[in-house]
Amino acid sequence: MVDSIRLYTDENVARAVVDGLRRRNIDVLTCQAAGMMGATDEEHLAFAMAQQRVIYSQDDDFLRLHAKGVAHAGIVYAHQRVPTSLIIRGLLLIHEVLKPEEMQNHVEFIS
């Protein structure tokens, strides 16, 4: 079992967010590095769950999948207009405060 939240990002996440998190020693896997470019949202969720990673996205389709009851390791969502610095701070806070098991089938919002 993983003891701290590890993140997975889809193709909608800015490189600056990933770089900012990595500079702070957060384990982040991008869909590009995972070979998941062009995957469906369902495939992204399944991959993240298999890897025990919380997905961070700015794509609200993941919220719809959550509402339908699709199982996942956790979703963090921010609207497209949220500044990069706020996204990084929000993800850092989630990483520091929550455990992976608390994120199971749970959604956190950064706004």
Steps between C-alpha positions, in 0.01 A plus 500: 500500500615852420543726803470841330295629212660458161356697209417426139421780254309487177595689184312817606741582784758774444865398515558779755275319749690173457837674526393696809388184676813307409717782634321439829571125485145393417474176300324599177452281195375668183288319245770578245767318704259213561428459127133588555465793258165483325353254752136538597411650836389156618839356399679779689300426815561125472872554443529740793313256723723209397803718579345619830518861382260787551418667171525877473319656206327812380261289291154490658420172322671329795239655730224348288666158521522535877130593514421184299677291761811407303759377753824698529798561729399863540443805285623854554334756274565866429321720249706626205505854645672403825856644509793258488635616837166427669482157336848410628417623851172306499665179385776541760239543773309191387827306491590611854159452660333200335601137477453292184220296661312822582503594131345172381188592298526855637523833319686808623455840334761773467346842451 
